[in-house]
Amino acid sequence: MNLDPLLSLFTALLVLLVGTFLNRRIGLLARYNIPDPITGGVLFAAVASAIAAAGGGRLVIDQTLKPLLLLLFFAGVGMGADLRALGRGGKALAIFLVVLFPFILLQNAVGIAGAWGLDLHPIFGLVAGSITLVGGHGTGAAYAARFADGHNLQSVMDLSMTVATLGLIIGGIIAGPVAQYLIGRDSLRSEAAQEAAAEGDRVEAGHITTVGAVGALAGMIAAVLAGQWLSARFSGGAITIPAFLWCMVLGVAIRNLGPFVRLRFDDRASELIAGVCLSLFLVTTMMALDLVEVALAAGPLLVILLLQIVCIVFFAITVCYRFLGRDYEAAVTTAAFIGFSMGSTATAMANMQAITTRYGPAPQSYLIVPLAGAFFIDLMNAFLLTLILALPFVGG
């Protein structure tokens, strides 16, 4: 049964509410900051997959609104970024990128070692490495087509999509417990929340007005429209900047240049609208999964994925968190690192949203993570994969 866009949106809202309810009622989910869209979406996908496997048919969720929801979210992130409070982001971004480079090497080393242990071609180790986990579905599809033609590995496309899908789910599940462990172990607190409290600038001090919400939405839509135009305009360059990054940068510009022409935006309204858009994007993504098919297709690569989980958690705690400063911002960024090293930038942002909703804002993390998760990590991934595939025992 195919649902039209409006009915799909209504269903996504209901599933999101179910996920929120479960996260509030089940102590384990609440304690470890599992994002509401992950809980609701995976539950829906599990039930729908079971019904379909039993011959009861399957609901097909319309995906028309997904791209717009993602662009609006990143525009909202930009609209909520006060550059005066983000002056230290450049150093943190540089450190974060330095941390990511050896991790991509490690992730592929784990994948190749796992493939050898399972008597598989080393390329399957890369498929269960940074090709799909850091690169996501798009990078996985691109390399899979190349491997199918050049190495006659005809099943590699299905496996690539399967691993990317599993990574998306796992990245949204394991980040919360890791961040909770770090926050609890080191008694971390949000400095931004403490500064706001000291200034008497609490969220509860005022309500979001209709004018504030409309103004924020207008700014976000303006950023999306301009971002889409710029993305299309410069799509043929040597370096392609993704549309969502254009939208975020333009959101930052609108937010911070607006006061010079007497335009002021309500950061709380931008944050609220962006949060709704991200939740709907992610829950719609989760709802469309056929978990039975994914589990059956994964096969022996599930073993490699288990190794990758251990590797990522170890690296996140011992390297990423430590190098980023062992503070609250570092814990939030570490959760995001797990999100896009196993899934996507959207998963990373959802992980951060779940944590900051409970413990307070992390403005620096919200700035550096989208930048790192956009073209920087893709450039590093492409460069390192090219070197690895040139090795005779891998690509030969």
N, C-alpha and C positions, 0 to 999 in steps of 0.2 A: 504494500500500500504506500503510494507516494503522497507525502504531505506537501501542501502548497506553502509558500513562504510565510504567510501569516500564521497558519496552523503550526508550522515548524517552530516559529518564534514563541508561540504560546506554550507549546510542549517543552521547549528549552527552558522557559521561565518556571514551569512547574517542576521540572527535573532539578533546576538550580535551587528552588525552594526546598525540595526534598533533601538535597545534599546539605544545605544549610541546617535544616532541622536535625539531620543525623549527626552532623559535626557538633551541634550544641548538646545533643542528648547522649552521645556515646563518648565517654570520657577519654578513651584511647585516641580517638580521632581529634578531639578538641585539644588534648594535651600536646600532640605532636604536629599541630598546625597544618593538617592536610587541607589543601584548598577545597572550598565548597564545590567548584565545578568538577574537580576530579572525583570526589565522592559520589555526587549525583550522576555525573556522566558515565562513570565506570559501572555503577549499579544498573543504570538504564541499559547500557550496552550488554551487560551480562545477562539480564533478563530477556532482552530482545534477541540475543544470540541463542539462548537456550530455547526460546519459543520457535525461532526459525529452524534450529536443528531438529526440533520435534515435528516439523512439517506444518507449523502454524502460520507461516508467512512472516514477513518482516516489514517494519515501518522504515521508509526511506526519508531521512530528514533533508529538507532543502538546504543547500549550502550558499544560497545567493548572497545573504547578508554578511557572511563571514569576512570577506576582504575588507568591507567597509567598517565593520566592528573593530578589526585590528588596527586600521588606520586611525580611527577615532580615538582608540585607546592611546596610541603613541602621541597623537596630537595633544591629548589631555595630559599625558606625562609632561610634555613640554610646557603646556599652559600652567602647570603647577610648579614649575621650576623657577625659583628666585635665585638669579645668578649671584646675588650678594651672599647667599648662604651656601653657595656651591664653589667657592673660590679654590678650595683644596682638591677639587675633583681631578685636575690634571695629573697630579702626582699619583693619586690612587689608581687612575686609569692606566698610567704607565706601568705601575707595579703589577696590576692585574694582568696586563698583556704579557709581561715578562713571565708570570706564573703560568699562563695558558700555553706558552710555546712548548716547554718540556712535557706538559701534560698530554698534548696531542701525540707526541712521540711515544709516551708511555702507554696511552690507550691503544695505539696501533701495535706496539710490542706485545701487549697482553693478548690482543686479538690474534696476532700471528702465532704466538706461542700456543694459544688454545686450539687453533686450527691444526697445528702440527700434532698436538697431543691427541686430537680426534681423527687424525689421518685424513685431513681435508686439505684442499689446495690453499696456500697462504692467502689468496685473494679473499676467501671466505672470512678469514680473520680480519681483513680490512673492512669487509662489509659489516662485520660485527664490531668494528672499531670506529674511527672518526668519520668514515664516509657517511654513515647513517646516524651515528649518535651525536656528533658535533654538527655534521652537515645537514641532517634532517632528510625529509622525503625528497626534496628537490635534488640535492647533491647525490643522494642514493640512486635516484632514477637515472641521472646523467652518467654516473660511473657504471651502473648496471648494464646500460645499453652498450657501453664500450667493452665491458668484460664479455658480454654475450657474443659480440662480434669477433673480438680479438682472441678469446680463449675458449670459445664454444661452451661457455657455462650458462646453459639456457635457463636454469632455475634461479639464476642470481637476481633477476628483477623481483620475483615474488619474495625472495628472502630479504632483499634490501628493504622493500616496503614493510615487511613483517617486523624486522628488527627496528626500523625507524618508529613504527607504531608502538611496539613494546617499550622502547626507550622513552617515548612521550609519556606513557603511563607511569613508568618507574620513576622518571625524573620528577614527577609531581607528587610521588608518594614518599620517597626516601629523604627529600630535602628537609621537610619539616622536623622529623626526629633528630637529624643532625644539628640543625639550628637550635632546637630546643636543648639538646645536650650541651652545646657551647654556651648558650645564654645562661643555663642553670649552673654549669660548672664554674664559670667565671663571673657570675652575678652581674651580668651586663645590663646596662640601661641605655635608653635612647637619649643622647645629649640634646637632640632637637626638641624632644618632648619636655625635657627639663628646662631648656631655655624659654620655651613658650610658656611654661607654667610660671617661671620667674618673672616674665613680662606681663603676666595676667592675660596672655593671648590664647586662651583655651578654645577648642572647637565648640565647647558647650556655651561659650559666652554669647553666641548669637546664632540665629537660624539662617539657613540658606534661603534666600528670597527668590521669587519668580524671576525678578529682573537679573539677579545674580546668576541663576541657572541658565536663563536665555542668553545672557552675555557670554558666559563660558562656552555654551554650545555653539554660538555663532562664531566665536574665535576658533574653536576646534574644527568646525566645518570649513572655515576659511583656510586653515592650515592644511586640511586634507585636500581641498580643491587645488591650492597652489602646489602642494607636495606632489600630487598626481601629475600635474602639468610639468613640473621640473623633472620628475622621474622619467617621463616620456621624452622630454626634451633632451636629456643627457644620457639616454639609455645606450647610445652607441659608442660611448667613450671607452677608454682603456680600463677604467675602473668604474663599475656600475654601482651607484649608490641606491640601495633599495628604497622604495616609496615610503615605507614606514619611518625610515630615518629622516627623510626630507620632512615628513609631517611633524616629527618630534622637534627638529631644529627650528622649523617655522613656528611651532607652538611656543618654544622658548623665546623667539624673537618677538612674537606678538605680546607675550606676557611681560617681557622686560622693557620693550620699547613703548608699549601702550601708555604708561604714565607720562611720557614726554609730550603726548598729545591729549592728555587728560582722559585717557581710557584706562580704567582700573577693573581688573577681573577678580572674581572671588575664587581663590585657590581651592577652597573646600568644595565648591560646585564643580570645578574642573576635575578634582580628585574623585568625586562621587560619580560623575558621568563616565569618566574613564574606567573606573572600577566595574561599573555595570557592563560596559562594552567588553572588557576583557573577560569577565565571567561568562557572558553569553557566547563569546567566541570560543572559549575553551570547552564549555559544556556542549556546544554544538559539535565540536570536533570529537569529543569523547563519545557522544551519542551515536555517531555514524560508524563506530568500530564494530566489526564482527569478531568478537573475542575467540569464538570457537575456531574460526578459520585462521586467525592469527596464531593461536596456540599450536594448531596442527601443522602450520607451515613452518614454524620456527625450527622444529626438530633439534638437531644437536647444537645449533647456535644458542639455544637456551643455556647450555653449559658455559659458553663464552660470555654470555650476558651476565651470568652470576659472577664470573671472574671480574667483569668490568664494574659491577656494583661494588665489590670489595675494594677494587683499585680506586674508584672514584671517591668513596667514603674516606678511605685512608688518606688520599691526596688532599681532599678538601679540609680535613681536620689538621693534618700535620704540616701541610705546605701552604695551601691557599689562605686559610684563616690566620696562620702565623705571620705570613709575609704582609698581609693587609693590615696588620696592627693589633690583632687580638682584642678588638673592641666591638661594640654593638653593630656598627656599620660593617665591620669585617664579617660578622656572623651572618648578617642579612645578605651581603654580597656572596658569601660562601654558599648559601642556600640557592642563590641565583646561578652560581657556577654549576651546581649539580643539575639544575634545571636545563641549562642549554648545553651541558656536556653529555646529557642523556636524551634530550628532547628538542627543545626549541627556545627561542627568546621569549615567546609567549608563556611557555611553562615557567621559565625563569622569573618572569614578572609576576606570574600568579603565586609562585612560592614567596616572593618578597611581600606581595600584598597580604597573604595569609599571616605572615609574621608581624608586619608593621601594624596591621589592624589590631593585633593583640598587645604588642609591646611598644608601639609608638613609631613615629616617622624615621626614615633613613634617607634623607634627601640626596646625599652623595652617592649612595648605591643606585638610586633611581636615575641618576645621571650617567654613571659610568657603565652600568650593565647593558643598556640598549646600544651604546656606542661600541662596546666590546663585542656584543652579540650580533652586531650588524655585519659590516664588511671586514672589520679587523680580523675576527676569528676565521671568517671564510677565506681571507687571503692567506693567513697562516696555514690553514688546513690544506688549501690547494697546493701551496708551495711544498709542504712536507710530504703530501701524498705523491706529488710528482717525483720527489727524491726517492721515496720508498719504492714506488713502482719501477724505478730505474734499476733497482737492485736485481741481479740475475736470479736469485732464489725466490723472488716474489713475482715480478712481472715478466720474467723471462719464459 
